Amino acid sequence: MKARIKLVDGMTFIAESETGHGVVVDAAPDIGGRNLGARPMELVLMGTGACTAIDVVLILRKARQPVTDCVVEMSADRAAEDPKVFTRIHMHYVVTGKGLSQAQVERAIRLSKDKYCSATKMLEGTVDVTFDHEVREA
């Protein structure tokens, strides 16, 4: 996997993936950013949430569960001193579908966390990752 990060102006960058997709990244205004894009650590958090959300939906669909929506609401704490790594991440899954099995949703979330989500697995050695969920009827 490859990526390219290019300075555009000030502290604004374009991060481009090997597949050709670009994301605007910017620094905080107090260090010269202009708030034109996500901060790097926000991207780490969002990427982790997207990774597990994809897993959960894929696992549920393979189990023939009628999932119509999946939202992962995340909150994170960071260390006070540099490097300001994540110290805690909590993920709240809201999975919606018609007649979803509570047990299947729990299984999908556990499989994502324990086996499939590369981002979560990468962070779990240094970050306290917790989660809960709710199932909503479509």
C-alpha positions in Angstrom: 0.0 0.0 0.0 1.2 3.4 -0.9 0.2 7.0 -0.3 1.4 10.5 -1.2 1.0 13.6 0.9 1.6 16.9 -0.9 1.8 20.4 0.6 -0.7 22.7 -1.1 -0.5 25.9 0.8 0.4 27.0 4.3 -0.3 23.8 6.4 -2.9 22.3 4.0 -2.0 19.0 2.3 -3.6 16.7 -0.2 -3.3 13.0 0.9 -3.7 10.7 -2.1 -4.1 7.0 -1.9 -2.5 4.5 -4.2 -6.0 4.0 -5.7 -6.2 7.7 -6.6 -8.5 9.0 -3.9 -7.7 12.3 -2.3 -8.4 13.8 1.1 -7.7 17.4 2.2 -5.7 17.4 5.5 -5.0 20.6 7.4 -3.4 21.6 10.7 -5.0 23.5 13.5 -5.2 27.3 13.1 -2.9 27.9 16.1 0.0 26.3 14.1 -0.8 27.9 10.8 -3.6 25.7 9.5 -6.7 27.2 7.9 -9.3 24.5 9.0 -9.7 23.4 5.4 -9.6 19.7 6.1 -9.5 17.0 8.8 -6.6 16.8 11.1 -4.3 13.7 10.8 -5.5 12.1 14.1 -9.2 12.7 13.1 -8.4 10.7 10.0 -7.0 7.9 12.1 -10.2 7.8 14.2 -12.4 8.0 11.2 -10.5 5.3 9.4 -10.8 3.0 12.4 -14.6 3.6 12.5 -14.9 3.1 8.8 -12.9 -0.1 9.0 -15.1 -1.7 11.6 -18.3 -0.4 10.1 -17.4 -2.1 6.8 -16.7 -5.4 8.7 -19.9 -5.3 10.6 -22.1 -4.7 7.5 -20.2 -7.3 5.5 -20.5 -9.9 8.3 -24.2 -9.2 8.7 -24.9 -9.4 5.0 -23.1 -12.7 4.7 -25.3 -13.9 7.6 -28.3 -12.8 5.5 -29.3 -10.2 8.1 -31.4 -7.4 6.6 -29.1 -4.5 7.6 -30.2 -1.1 6.2 -27.9 1.2 8.1 -24.8 1.2 10.3 -23.5 4.2 12.2 -20.4 4.1 14.5 -20.4 7.0 16.8 -16.9 7.4 18.3 -15.3 9.3 21.1 -11.6 9.3 21.9 -9.3 10.7 24.5 -5.7 11.6 23.8 -2.6 11.9 26.0 -2.0 15.4 27.3 1.7 15.4 26.3 3.4 14.8 23.0 3.1 12.5 21.3 -0.6 13.0 21.9 -1.6 9.4 21.1 -5.1 8.0 21.7 -5.5 6.6 25.1 -9.1 5.6 24.9 -11.5 5.0 22.0 -15.2 4.2 22.6 -17.3 3.0 19.7 -21.1 3.0 19.8 -22.7 1.0 17.0 -26.2 1.8 15.9 -27.3 -0.9 13.5 -30.7 -0.7 11.8 -32.6 -3.3 9.8 -35.9 -5.1 9.6 -35.9 -8.0 12.1 -32.2 -8.0 12.8 -31.0 -10.6 15.2 -29.4 -9.1 18.3 -27.1 -12.1 18.6 -25.9 -11.7 15.0 -25.2 -8.0 15.5 -23.2 -8.7 18.7 -21.3 -11.5 16.8 -20.5 -9.2 13.9 -19.2 -6.5 16.2 -17.0 -8.9 18.2 -15.6 -10.5 15.0 -14.7 -7.1 13.7 -13.0 -6.1 16.9 -11.3 -9.4 17.6 -10.4 -10.7 14.2 -11.0 -8.5 11.1 -10.6 -4.8 11.7 -7.0 -4.1 11.0 -7.2 -0.5 12.4 -8.7 -1.7 15.7 -6.1 -4.5 16.0 -3.3 -2.1 15.3 -4.5 0.3 18.0 -5.5 -2.1 20.7 -2.0 -2.7 22.1 -1.8 0.9 23.3 -5.4 2.2 23.3 -8.2 1.1 25.6 -10.9 0.3 22.9 -14.4 -0.2 24.2 -17.7 -0.6 22.4 -21.4 -0.9 22.9 -24.3 -1.1 20.5 -28.0 -0.8 19.9 -30.2 -2.4 17.3 -33.0 -0.4 15.7 -35.9 -1.6 13.7 -36.2 -0.2 10.2 
